[in-house]
Amino acid sequence: MGVETMFADISAIGRDARSNGYLRYAWTSEDSELADWFEGEARRRGLDYQVDRCGNQWAWMGSPSKSRRGVVVGSHLDSVPHGGAFDGPLGVISSFLAFDALISNGALPSTPVGIVRFRDEEGARFGVACAGSRLLVGKLAPARALALRDDLGVTMAEAMAAAGIDVEEVGSDGEMLELVGCFVELHVEQGRDLVYQERPVGLATHIWPHGRFQGSCSGQANHAGTTRMQDRSDALVAAARVILEVEQVAKDVDVLATVGRLEIEPNGINAIAGEVNIHLDLRAPNADRFELALAEIGQRTGLTFQTISLTPVTVFDDSLRALLGEHLDLPLVGTGAGHDAGVMSEAGIPTAMLFVRNESGISHSPVEFATVSDCEAGVVALAETVRLLSTSVGSRFLGLA
């Protein structure tokens, strides 16, 4: 079984015929289909299948314990609205294929090795990114997470319960975390660094600080056909000015700032908007520039933005990165995208990331693309990573040195 076959197995799940992208939101029927696929792949290989308190899925080769911790690889399977095929699934598929490669080569790991599929990484349904991993490590309070609502008013608690999760148990799972000696996530690159470097696989250095914020513009809802222009207080016009200011701040400070979502009330074609909620995504190469940009946006727009989620800069484990860089000879790349690997790293688990070249340089879109040969190179790099870390070379990351 290869990359193409495994992608084909899940290619129809959540696929939107109009956009050719994917609608794979957390705790939906599509998400359950993906969960069934993951469990099936684990059991077909004879792996020990488990689900943690937060609904994240695990598959183990060997029996990890607190005194015999394992090497864990994996990623996520959910998508943004109309997302691409590779963001997330490439890491999960590559993890299973890396296991296959090790077994077929007779390089059975001497320590436990696991694959994890984190739930709700994108946050597309409930608005909080990396919800599954954040809940797992205690960075997201269960009460807050379970109370989150989607656009139809369904709470995360209701959605998880419908998917068979015991919501009374949702929360930090220290017992599972004690089994993890180190974590490596393979992901399709969400940029063009590897395209420019003409290399199929890269090694991540750090994740930029990333925040999601919400602000509101108020006006007066009124009739579009009877209200004179000079008498209007249009919240959507005010929001448009905010969006332009955000764009200008991003250019002035050299950060990435995006208003990607608006919630308009009453949202009628013949109604003047009375209220617009603005969702802001902000990322920067370092913490100082992030804080400067956020302050500038607040000053220039006059809005107070509520913090929805905030992830500081994540520098991946220096020793782990040095080990992989030495043995794999991979170029170094940074990323402005958030990942479960960042959450695991912030929780104190030695963590690394591998990126596979994205020929289009575009992500969160159906045109996101990695060639079969580049995906296969990623599998080779991941398999070698697991082999290295599961031997004496990587023993210090497993608490054995």
C-alpha positions in Angstrom: 0.0 0.0 0.0 1.3 3.4 -0.9 0.5 7.1 -0.6 -1.9 7.2 -3.5 -3.9 4.2 -2.3 -4.3 5.6 1.2 -5.3 9.0 0.0 -7.8 7.3 -2.3 -9.3 5.5 0.6 -10.5 8.7 2.2 -10.8 11.0 -0.8 -14.6 10.9 -0.9 -15.1 11.7 2.8 -16.3 15.3 3.2 -15.4 16.2 -0.4 -17.5 19.1 -1.8 -18.2 18.6 -5.5 -18.6 22.3 -6.2 -15.2 23.5 -4.8 -13.4 20.1 -5.0 -12.3 21.0 -1.4 -13.1 19.3 1.9 -15.6 20.0 4.6 -14.3 17.8 7.4 -15.4 19.5 10.6 -14.9 18.2 14.1 -17.5 15.8 15.6 -19.5 15.5 12.4 -20.5 12.4 10.5 -17.6 13.0 8.2 -15.3 13.2 11.2 -16.7 9.9 12.5 -16.0 8.3 9.1 -12.4 9.4 9.3 -12.2 8.1 12.9 -13.4 4.7 11.6 -10.8 4.8 8.9 -8.0 5.5 11.4 -9.1 2.7 13.7 -9.3 0.3 10.8 -5.8 1.1 9.6 -4.5 0.7 13.2 -6.2 -2.7 13.7 -5.3 -4.0 10.2 -1.6 -3.5 11.2 -2.2 -5.2 14.6 -1.6 -2.0 16.5 -3.0 -1.4 20.0 -5.8 1.1 19.4 -6.8 3.6 22.1 -8.9 6.8 22.5 -7.9 9.4 25.1 -10.2 11.4 27.3 -10.5 14.1 24.7 -11.4 11.8 21.8 -7.9 11.9 20.2 -7.0 8.5 18.6 -3.8 6.6 19.3 -2.3 3.4 17.7 0.7 1.8 19.4 3.3 -0.7 18.3 4.7 -2.0 21.6 3.5 -1.3 25.1 4.5 2.1 26.4 4.6 2.9 30.1 5.8 5.7 32.3 9.2 4.1 32.5 9.2 3.0 28.9 7.9 6.0 26.9 7.4 5.9 23.2 8.2 7.8 20.1 4.9 9.3 18.7 4.2 10.6 15.2 1.0 11.8 13.7 -1.2 14.8 12.8 -4.9 15.6 12.2 -7.6 14.7 9.6 -10.1 17.6 9.9 -10.1 20.5 7.5 -10.9 24.2 7.1 -13.9 25.1 5.0 -13.2 23.8 1.4 -9.6 22.9 2.5 -7.1 20.8 0.6 -6.4 17.1 0.7 -3.0 17.2 2.2 -3.2 19.5 5.3 -3.3 17.0 8.1 -4.1 13.7 6.3 -0.6 13.7 4.8 0.9 13.4 8.3 -1.4 10.6 9.4 -1.0 8.6 6.2 2.8 9.1 6.3 2.8 7.8 9.8 1.1 4.6 8.9 3.4 4.2 5.9 6.5 4.9 7.9 5.5 2.0 10.2 5.0 -0.2 7.1 8.4 0.8 5.8 10.1 -0.1 9.1 8.4 -3.4 9.3 9.1 -4.4 5.7 12.8 -3.4 6.1 13.0 -5.5 9.3 13.9 -2.4 11.3 11.4 -3.0 14.1 11.7 -0.3 16.8 13.2 -1.4 20.1 11.0 1.0 22.0 7.2 1.6 21.7 6.1 3.7 18.8 2.7 5.4 18.5 0.6 7.2 15.9 -1.8 9.9 17.1 -4.7 11.5 15.3 -5.6 14.8 17.0 -9.2 15.9 16.8 -10.4 19.5 15.8 -7.0 20.9 14.9 -8.3 23.5 12.5 -11.0 24.8 14.8 -13.3 25.3 11.8 -16.5 24.4 13.6 -16.1 25.8 17.1 -13.5 28.5 16.6 -10.6 27.3 18.7 -7.6 25.8 16.9 -5.9 22.6 18.1 -8.8 21.9 20.5 -8.0 18.2 20.8 -4.3 18.6 21.7 -5.0 21.7 23.9 -7.5 19.7 25.9 -5.1 16.8 26.2 -2.3 18.9 27.7 -4.5 21.1 29.9 -4.1 24.3 27.8 -7.9 24.5 27.1 -10.3 24.3 30.0 -12.9 21.7 29.5 -15.8 24.0 30.6 -14.8 26.6 28.0 -14.4 24.0 25.2 -17.6 22.1 25.9 -19.6 25.4 25.9 -18.4 26.5 22.5 -21.1 26.7 19.9 -21.0 26.2 16.1 -23.0 28.3 13.6 -26.1 26.3 14.2 -25.9 26.7 18.0 -24.7 23.2 18.7 -22.3 23.0 21.6 -19.1 21.1 21.5 -20.4 19.0 24.4 -23.5 18.0 22.3 -21.4 17.3 19.3 -18.9 15.1 21.2 -21.6 13.2 23.0 -23.3 12.5 19.7 -20.0 11.0 18.5 -19.8 8.7 21.5 -17.4 10.7 23.7 -18.0 10.8 27.4 -18.0 14.5 28.0 -17.8 14.1 31.7 -14.3 12.7 31.2 -13.1 15.4 28.8 -10.0 17.1 30.1 -6.2 16.8 30.5 -5.1 13.2 30.2 -1.9 12.9 32.2 -1.8 9.1 31.9 -1.7 9.3 28.2 0.9 12.1 28.1 3.2 10.1 30.4 3.5 7.5 27.6 4.9 10.1 25.2 8.7 10.5 25.2 8.8 12.7 22.1 6.5 13.8 19.2 7.2 14.3 15.5 4.6 15.7 13.2 4.9 15.6 9.4 2.9 18.2 7.6 2.6 19.6 4.1 4.4 22.9 3.9 2.0 25.9 4.0 4.3 28.2 2.0 7.1 28.2 -0.6 10.3 27.8 1.3 11.0 24.3 0.1 10.0 25.3 -3.4 12.6 28.0 -3.4 15.2 25.7 -1.9 14.3 23.0 -4.4 14.1 20.4 -1.6 11.3 17.8 -1.1 11.4 17.7 2.8 12.4 20.2 5.4 12.9 20.4 9.2 11.0 23.1 11.2 12.8 25.5 13.5 9.9 27.3 15.1 6.2 28.3 14.8 5.5 32.0 14.8 3.3 33.5 17.6 -0.3 33.2 16.6 -3.5 34.7 17.9 -7.2 34.8 17.1 -9.2 37.8 18.2 -12.8 39.1 17.9 -14.0 42.7 17.8 -17.3 44.3 17.1 -18.5 47.3 15.0 -21.9 48.7 16.0 -24.3 50.7 14.0 -28.1 51.1 13.5 -30.0 48.4 11.6 -32.4 50.0 9.2 -34.2 49.7 5.8 -31.9 49.8 2.8 -34.6 51.3 0.6 -35.8 54.2 2.8 -32.8 55.4 4.8 -30.9 58.3 3.2 -27.1 57.8 2.9 -26.4 60.7 5.3 -28.7 59.2 7.9 -27.1 55.8 8.0 -24.9 54.2 10.7 -23.8 51.1 8.8 -21.8 48.7 10.9 -20.6 46.9 7.8 -19.1 50.1 6.3 -17.3 50.6 9.6 -16.1 47.0 9.5 -14.8 47.5 6.0 -12.7 50.4 7.3 -11.3 48.2 10.0 -10.3 45.6 7.5 -8.4 48.1 5.5 -6.6 49.4 8.6 -5.7 45.8 9.6 -4.2 45.3 6.1 -2.2 48.5 6.4 -0.9 47.7 9.8 0.2 44.3 8.6 2.2 45.9 5.7 3.7 48.6 8.0 4.8 46.2 10.7 5.6 43.3 8.4 3.3 40.7 10.0 0.5 38.5 8.7 -3.0 39.9 9.7 -6.2 38.6 8.2 -9.9 39.4 8.8 -11.2 36.0 7.6 -14.7 36.0 9.0 -17.6 38.4 9.5 -20.8 37.9 11.4 -23.4 40.4 10.2 -26.7 41.3 11.8 -29.3 41.2 10.5 -27.4 40.0 7.3 -30.2 40.8 4.9 -29.6 42.1 1.4 -32.1 44.9 1.9 -31.0 45.7 5.5 -28.4 48.1 6.8 -26.1 46.2 9.2 -26.5 47.0 12.9 -23.8 44.9 14.2 -20.7 43.2 12.7 -18.5 40.8 14.6 -14.9 40.7 13.1 -12.7 37.7 13.5 -9.0 38.6 13.3 -6.1 36.2 12.7 -2.6 37.6 13.6 0.8 36.0 13.2 4.3 37.4 13.3 7.9 36.2 13.1 8.6 37.0 16.8 6.8 38.1 19.9 7.8 41.8 19.8 6.4 42.3 16.4 3.3 40.5 17.3 2.6 42.8 20.3 3.4 45.9 18.2 1.0 44.9 15.5 -1.8 44.1 17.9 -1.4 47.4 19.7 -1.3 49.3 16.3 -4.5 47.5 15.1 -6.3 48.5 18.3 -5.1 52.1 18.2 -5.9 52.7 14.5 -9.3 51.0 14.5 -10.4 52.1 17.9 -11.7 48.6 18.6 -11.1 46.4 21.6 -10.4 42.9 20.5 -11.2 40.0 22.7 -8.6 37.2 22.7 -10.1 33.9 21.5 -6.9 31.9 21.4 -3.2 32.9 21.8 -0.2 30.7 21.1 3.3 32.2 21.8 6.3 31.5 19.6 7.2 27.9 19.7 10.9 26.9 19.3 11.2 23.2 18.7 13.5 21.2 20.8 17.1 22.2 19.9 18.7 18.8 20.7 16.0 16.9 18.8 16.3 19.3 15.8 20.1 19.0 15.8 19.9 15.2 15.9 17.5 15.0 13.0 19.4 17.7 11.1 22.6 15.8 11.5 21.3 12.4 10.3 18.7 13.5 7.7 20.5 16.5 6.1 17.3 18.5 5.7 17.0 22.3 5.1 15.6 24.4 8.0 12.3 26.2 7.6 10.1 28.3 9.9 6.3 28.4 9.7 3.5 30.9 10.5 0.9 28.1 10.7 -0.2 26.7 14.0 0.1 22.9 14.6 -0.6 20.3 17.3 3.2 19.9 17.4 3.4 23.4 18.8 0.9 22.5 21.6 2.9 19.4 22.5 6.1 21.3 22.5 4.7 24.0 24.8 3.6 21.2 27.1 7.3 20.2 27.6 7.4 17.2 25.3 10.5 17.1 23.0 8.9 17.9 19.6 10.0 18.2 16.0 8.3 18.9 12.7 9.0 17.7 9.1 7.5 19.6 6.1 6.9 18.1 2.7 7.1 20.5 -0.3 3.9 22.0 -1.5 4.3 22.6 -5.2 1.5 25.2 -5.3 2.8 27.0 -2.3 -0.9 27.4 -1.4 -2.7 25.9 1.6 -6.2 25.8 3.1 -7.4 25.5 -0.5 -8.2 22.7 -3.0 -5.1 23.7 -5.1 -2.8 22.6 -2.2 -0.6 19.9 -3.7 2.4 17.6 -3.1 3.7 15.2 -5.6 3.7 11.5 -5.0 7.5 11.5 -5.1 7.8 14.3 -2.5 5.2 12.5 -0.2 7.3 9.3 -0.5 10.4 11.3 0.4 8.5 12.5 3.5 7.6 8.9 4.4 11.3 7.9 4.1 12.4 10.8 6.3 9.7 10.0 8.9 10.6 6.3 9.0 14.2 7.2 9.5 13.3 9.6 12.2 11.3 6.9 14.1 14.2 4.5 13.6 16.7 7.0 15.0 14.6 8.0 18.0 13.6 4.4 18.9 17.3 3.4 19.3 20.0 4.4 21.7 20.6 7.6 19.6 17.3 9.0 20.7 17.2 7.4 24.2 17.6 10.7 26.0 14.3 12.0 24.5 12.5 9.0 26.0 13.9 9.5 29.5 16.2 6.5 29.1 19.6 8.3 29.2 
